[in-house]
Amino acid sequence: MKRHSRSHPLGQKMPTGRLSFSANAWAATLLGALCATTILSSCAAIETAPPPATKPQTVEEGFFPGADGVQLFYRKVGTGNPTAVYLHGGPASLADGGYSLDSLAAGRTLIAFNQRSGGRSQLIDDPMRRSAEYYIRDLEALRQHFGIKQMTLIGQSWGAMLAAMYTARHPEAVTRLLLLSPAPPAARFWPERQAKTAAAIGAPGVQRLMELEREMRTAPDEKVPTLCREFIEIIFRAYLNDVSALRRMPVGYCDFSPAALRYELDAPELLAMGDFDLLADLAKLQQPVLVVEGAETKVPMNATRAWAHAFPNARLLWVPGASHLTWLEGDVPRLMVELNIFLAGEWPQGAKR
């Protein structure tokens, strides 16, 4: 394993079917809302958790073997106990929050990793090895590799689905769940979501997304990052109040190899799970869960509320001034304080049943 230090990934039948996607329809699904991070018992909000880290954290980066030996890139921040594991959305890369949440390493270790065929992780040609089942197994491989007995899972969009599916299979390994702008928990929520996101982008934008996808697949490597940046700025009209916020990201969505960016184009289709429904399995989980969503999100809020209502022990936190990427818009420092309160074992004041 290569690593260095420096400062600074259900109880019910596992859904295995696939939705029918064409290349053009894929763009219209808008990356499955980049799927494409919960409900807690009533208690008083206590703001005694440690504040977010204010000094540079030790960062370790390297690779660990996934479920079938695939090499997966990880980023570990901090050295404290307990451990939280961040699961990015997409499935895309660690750019999707993995470089923006270091303040959640206050008093704990925070591990994020590029899911298979994303970012700096090994690219997989076999579509059968890019199913949800393998993503779940990769997360268990990470837990075993780092010798983690129990962990908190933090999931963004698709990462929230992965966190829930893993927890349903390994409930003893998860202490709590922090779900950031989770993707829909059941297939029935998708049509409305797709319609809303397509409307936010507009017909010309959706048409251009289709064109850009085709161009990215065949363009010379040197042109792929530029095409990717145009693609991202269009698609995030549906997920940000102001797409210029993308420029504040420490690492951008397109800051990876052309090959990795092309592989990400297929991820939503490969992970489509047919007529799935996670809600019945969520009701069996007893972990504290905090569901977080931007108060100004452009996606339908009924799916977000369904997450919070499904868990026996969850609460919902709306983030003022933010849309899908709550860690990029609005009062981000204040949000980090509230998330640290939850990670430390209490409810943030704004979290409601």
C-alpha positions as CSV (number, residue, x, y, z in Angstrom):
1,M,0.0,0.0,0.0
2,K,1.3,3.4,-0.9
3,R,0.8,6.2,1.6
4,H,2.3,9.4,2.7
5,S,1.5,12.0,5.3
6,R,1.4,15.8,5.0
7,S,-0.2,18.8,6.7
8,H,-3.0,20.5,5.8
9,P,-18.3,3.5,0.7
10,L,-30.6,-4.3,2.7
11,G,-32.1,-6.3,4.8
12,Q,-34.7,-6.8,2.1
13,K,-33.8,-8.4,-1.2
14,M,-30.9,-6.5,-2.7
15,P,-32.1,-4.5,-5.7
16,T,-30.1,-5.8,-8.7
17,G,-32.3,-4.7,-11.7
18,R,-31.5,-1.8,-13.9
19,L,-33.5,1.0,-15.2
20,S,-33.6,1.5,-19.0
21,F,-31.2,4.3,-19.9
22,S,-30.0,5.5,-23.2
23,A,-27.0,7.8,-23.5
24,N,-29.3,10.8,-24.1
25,A,-31.7,9.7,-21.3
26,W,-28.8,9.5,-19.0
27,A,-28.2,13.2,-19.3
28,A,-31.8,13.9,-18.8
29,T,-31.7,12.1,-15.4
30,L,-29.0,14.6,-14.5
31,L,-26.6,12.1,-13.1
32,G,-29.4,10.8,-11.0
33,A,-29.2,13.9,-8.9
34,L,-25.6,13.0,-8.5
35,C,-26.9,10.3,-6.4
36,A,-27.3,9.7,-7.4
37,T,-26.0,12.3,3.4
38,T,-31.9,10.9,9.5
39,I,-34.6,10.4,12.5
40,L,-33.7,10.6,16.2
41,S,-35.7,10.3,19.4
42,S,-36.8,13.5,21.2
43,C,-34.1,15.0,23.4
44,A,-32.9,18.5,24.3
45,A,-30.4,20.1,22.0
46,I,-27.0,20.5,23.8
47,E,-24.4,22.5,22.1
48,T,-21.4,21.2,24.0
49,A,-19.7,19.3,21.2
50,P,-16.2,20.4,20.2
51,P,-16.0,23.1,17.6
52,P,-14.8,22.3,14.1
53,A,-11.0,22.0,13.7
54,T,-9.4,25.4,13.3
55,K,-5.8,24.2,12.7
56,P,-4.3,22.2,9.9
57,Q,-5.0,18.5,10.2
58,T,-2.6,15.7,9.4
59,V,-3.7,14.1,6.1
60,E,-2.7,10.6,5.0
61,E,-3.4,9.4,1.5
62,G,-2.9,6.0,-0.1
63,F,-4.6,3.0,-1.5
64,F,-6.4,0.0,0.1
65,P,-7.7,-3.2,-1.5
66,G,-11.4,-3.3,-2.2
67,A,-13.7,-6.3,-2.1
68,D,-12.1,-8.0,-5.1
69,G,-8.6,-6.6,-4.7
70,V,-9.4,-3.4,-6.7
71,Q,-7.1,-0.5,-5.6
72,L,-9.1,2.3,-4.0
73,F,-7.7,5.7,-3.1
74,Y,-8.3,6.9,0.4
75,R,-7.8,10.2,2.3
76,K,-7.6,10.1,6.1
77,V,-7.8,13.3,8.1
78,G,-7.0,13.5,11.8
79,T,-6.0,10.8,14.3
80,G,-8.7,10.8,16.9
81,N,-11.1,8.2,18.0
82,P,-13.9,7.4,17.0
83,T,-13.9,7.1,13.2
84,A,-16.2,8.6,10.6
85,V,-16.2,7.5,7.0
86,Y,-17.4,9.8,4.2
87,L,-19.2,8.4,1.1
88,H,-19.3,10.8,-1.8
89,G,-22.2,11.0,-4.3
90,G,-22.3,10.4,-8.0
91,P,-20.8,7.9,-8.0
92,A,-18.2,10.4,-9.0
93,S,-15.1,11.2,-7.0
94,L,-13.9,12.7,-3.7
95,A,-14.3,16.1,-5.2
96,D,-18.0,15.7,-4.2
97,G,-17.3,16.8,-0.6
98,G,-14.3,14.6,0.2
99,Y,-12.0,17.6,0.3
100,S,-14.5,20.1,1.8
101,L,-15.3,18.4,5.2
102,D,-12.0,18.3,7.0
103,S,-13.5,20.3,9.9
104,L,-15.6,17.2,10.7
105,A,-12.3,15.6,11.8
106,A,-12.5,17.6,15.0
107,G,-11.8,15.0,17.8
108,R,-12.1,12.0,15.4
109,T,-10.6,10.4,12.4
110,L,-12.3,11.1,9.1
111,I,-11.7,8.7,6.2
112,A,-13.0,9.4,2.7
113,F,-12.3,7.2,-0.4
114,N,-12.8,7.3,-4.1
115,Q,-15.4,4.6,-4.9
116,R,-14.4,2.2,-7.6
117,S,-13.9,3.5,-11.1
118,G,-13.9,7.1,-9.8
119,G,-11.3,9.7,-9.2
120,R,-7.9,8.2,-8.4
121,S,-9.2,4.7,-7.7
122,Q,-8.7,1.8,-10.1
123,L,-11.0,1.9,-13.2
124,I,-13.1,-1.2,-13.7
125,D,-14.1,-2.3,-17.2
126,D,-16.4,-5.2,-16.2
127,P,-19.9,-3.6,-15.6
128,M,-20.8,-6.5,-13.3
129,R,-18.1,-5.3,-10.9
130,R,-19.6,-1.8,-10.8
131,S,-22.9,-2.7,-9.1
132,A,-24.2,-1.6,-5.8
133,E,-23.2,-4.9,-4.3
134,Y,-19.6,-4.2,-4.9
135,Y,-19.8,-0.7,-3.5
136,I,-21.2,-2.2,-0.3
137,R,-18.5,-4.8,-0.1
138,D,-15.8,-2.2,-0.7
139,L,-17.0,-0.2,2.3
140,E,-16.7,-3.4,4.4
141,A,-13.2,-3.9,3.0
142,L,-12.3,-0.4,4.1
143,R,-13.6,-1.1,7.7
144,Q,-11.6,-4.3,7.9
145,H,-8.5,-2.8,6.4
146,F,-8.3,0.0,8.9
147,G,-9.3,-2.2,11.8
148,I,-12.4,-0.2,12.6
149,K,-14.8,-1.9,15.0
150,Q,-17.6,0.7,14.7
151,M,-17.9,3.8,12.6
152,T,-20.2,6.8,11.8
153,L,-21.2,7.0,8.1
154,I,-21.5,10.3,6.4
155,G,-23.1,10.0,2.9
156,Q,-23.8,12.7,0.3
157,S,-26.6,12.0,-2.2
158,W,-25.9,8.6,-3.7
159,G,-23.5,8.1,-0.8
160,A,-26.5,8.3,1.6
161,M,-28.1,5.4,-0.2
162,L,-24.8,3.4,0.1
163,A,-24.6,4.2,3.8
164,A,-28.1,3.0,4.4
165,M,-27.7,-0.2,2.4
166,Y,-24.4,-1.0,4.2
167,T,-25.9,-0.3,7.6
168,A,-28.9,-2.6,6.9
169,R,-26.4,-5.4,6.2
170,H,-23.9,-4.5,9.0
171,P,-25.9,-2.7,11.7
172,E,-23.4,-3.7,14.4
173,A,-20.7,-1.8,12.6
174,V,-22.4,1.6,12.4
175,T,-23.0,3.9,15.4
176,R,-24.9,6.8,13.6
177,L,-25.7,8.1,10.2
178,L,-25.3,11.6,8.8
179,L,-27.1,11.9,5.4
180,L,-26.4,15.0,3.4
181,S,-28.9,15.8,0.6
182,P,-29.8,12.1,0.2
183,A,-30.9,10.7,-3.2
184,P,-34.4,9.3,-3.3
185,P,-34.9,6.2,-1.1
186,A,-37.4,4.6,-3.5
187,A,-37.9,4.5,-7.3
188,R,-41.3,6.1,-7.1
189,F,-39.7,9.5,-6.2
190,W,-37.5,9.6,-9.3
191,P,-39.9,10.8,-12.0
192,E,-40.7,14.0,-10.1
193,R,-37.1,14.6,-9.3
194,Q,-36.0,14.2,-12.9
195,A,-38.7,16.6,-14.0
196,K,-37.8,19.2,-11.5
197,T,-34.1,19.0,-12.2
198,A,-34.6,19.1,-16.0
199,A,-36.8,22.2,-15.5
200,A,-34.1,23.9,-13.5
201,I,-31.6,23.3,-16.2
202,G,-33.9,24.1,-19.1
203,A,-34.4,22.4,-22.4
204,P,-31.4,24.0,-24.1
205,G,-29.2,23.0,-21.2
206,V,-30.4,19.4,-21.2
207,Q,-29.7,19.2,-25.0
208,R,-26.2,20.6,-24.4
209,L,-25.6,17.9,-21.7
210,M,-26.4,15.2,-24.2
211,E,-24.0,16.7,-26.7
212,L,-21.2,17.1,-24.2
213,E,-21.6,13.5,-23.0
214,R,-21.1,12.3,-26.6
215,E,-18.2,14.6,-27.1
216,M,-16.5,13.6,-23.9
217,R,-16.5,9.9,-24.9
218,T,-14.7,10.5,-28.2
219,A,-12.7,13.7,-27.7
220,P,-8.9,13.7,-27.3
221,D,-7.8,13.5,-23.7
222,E,-6.6,17.1,-23.6
223,K,-10.1,18.4,-24.4
224,V,-12.0,16.2,-21.9
225,P,-11.4,18.5,-18.8
226,T,-12.8,21.5,-20.6
227,L,-15.8,19.6,-21.8
228,C,-16.3,18.3,-18.3
229,R,-16.3,21.7,-16.7
230,E,-19.0,22.9,-19.1
231,F,-21.0,19.8,-18.4
232,I,-20.7,20.3,-14.6
233,E,-21.6,24.0,-14.8
234,I,-24.8,23.2,-16.7
235,I,-25.9,20.2,-14.6
236,F,-25.3,22.1,-11.3
237,R,-27.9,24.7,-12.3
238,A,-30.2,22.1,-10.7
239,Y,-28.1,21.6,-7.5
240,L,-26.7,25.0,-6.6
241,N,-28.2,28.5,-6.2
242,D,-25.1,29.9,-7.9
243,V,-22.9,27.7,-10.0
244,S,-20.0,30.0,-9.4
245,A,-19.7,28.4,-6.0
246,L,-18.1,25.5,-7.8
247,R,-14.9,27.6,-8.0
248,R,-14.6,27.5,-4.2
249,M,-14.1,23.8,-4.2
250,P,-10.6,22.7,-3.1
251,V,-10.6,20.0,-5.8
252,G,-13.0,20.3,-8.7
253,Y,-15.2,17.6,-10.2
254,C,-13.1,17.7,-13.4
255,D,-9.7,17.6,-11.8
256,F,-9.1,13.9,-12.5
257,S,-7.8,11.9,-15.4
258,P,-9.7,12.0,-18.7
259,A,-10.2,8.2,-18.4
260,A,-11.8,8.6,-14.9
261,L,-14.1,11.4,-16.1
262,R,-15.3,9.2,-19.0
263,Y,-16.0,6.2,-16.6
264,E,-18.1,8.5,-14.4
265,L,-20.5,9.0,-17.4
266,D,-21.7,5.4,-17.1
267,A,-22.0,5.2,-13.3
268,P,-25.7,6.2,-13.0
269,E,-26.7,3.6,-15.5
270,L,-24.6,0.9,-14.0
271,L,-26.0,1.5,-10.5
272,A,-29.6,2.0,-11.5
273,M,-31.5,-0.4,-9.3
274,G,-34.8,-0.9,-11.0
275,D,-38.0,-0.6,-8.9
276,F,-36.1,-0.3,-5.6
277,D,-37.5,0.7,-2.2
278,L,-35.2,1.1,0.8
279,L,-37.9,2.5,3.2
280,A,-39.0,-0.8,4.8
281,D,-35.4,-1.6,5.7
282,L,-34.7,1.9,7.1
283,A,-37.5,1.3,9.6
284,K,-35.5,-1.5,11.1
285,L,-32.4,0.6,11.9
286,Q,-32.0,2.0,15.4
287,Q,-29.0,4.2,14.9
288,P,-29.4,8.0,15.4
289,V,-29.7,9.6,12.0
290,L,-29.5,13.2,10.9
291,V,-30.9,14.0,7.5
292,V,-29.6,17.3,6.1
293,E,-30.9,19.2,3.1
294,G,-30.6,22.7,1.7
295,A,-33.6,24.8,2.5
296,E,-33.4,26.2,-1.1
297,T,-32.9,22.9,-2.8
298,K,-34.4,22.6,-6.3
299,V,-35.2,18.9,-5.9
300,P,-38.5,17.8,-4.4
301,M,-38.4,17.7,-0.7
302,N,-40.9,14.8,-0.3
303,A,-38.1,12.3,-0.8
304,T,-35.9,14.0,1.8
305,R,-38.8,13.9,4.3
306,A,-39.4,10.2,3.5
307,W,-35.8,9.5,4.6
308,A,-36.4,11.3,7.9
309,H,-39.8,9.6,8.5
310,A,-38.6,6.1,7.8
311,F,-36.0,5.8,10.5
312,P,-37.2,5.2,14.1
313,N,-34.6,7.6,15.5
314,A,-34.0,10.5,13.0
315,R,-34.2,14.2,12.7
316,L,-34.2,16.6,9.8
317,L,-32.0,19.7,9.5
318,W,-32.7,22.3,6.9
319,V,-29.8,24.5,5.9
320,P,-30.6,28.2,5.1
321,G,-29.2,29.5,1.9
322,A,-28.1,26.2,0.6
323,S,-29.2,23.8,-2.1
324,H,-27.9,20.2,-2.8
325,L,-24.3,20.9,-1.8
326,T,-24.9,22.1,1.8
327,W,-21.1,22.1,2.4
328,L,-20.6,24.7,-0.4
329,E,-23.4,27.2,0.0
330,G,-25.0,29.2,2.9
331,D,-23.3,29.6,6.3
332,V,-20.9,26.7,5.9
333,P,-18.9,27.3,9.2
334,R,-22.2,27.3,11.2
335,L,-23.3,24.1,9.5
336,M,-20.0,22.4,10.3
337,V,-20.6,23.3,14.0
338,E,-24.0,21.7,13.9
339,L,-22.7,18.6,12.2
340,N,-19.9,18.2,14.7
341,I,-22.6,18.5,17.5
342,F,-24.4,15.5,16.0
343,L,-21.2,13.5,15.4
344,A,-20.3,14.1,19.0
345,G,-23.6,12.5,20.2
346,E,-26.1,15.3,20.5
347,W,-28.7,16.9,18.3
348,P,-28.0,20.3,16.8
349,Q,-30.5,22.9,17.8
350,G,-32.2,23.2,14.4
351,A,-32.8,19.5,13.9
352,K,-36.5,18.6,14.0
353,R,-38.6,15.5,14.0
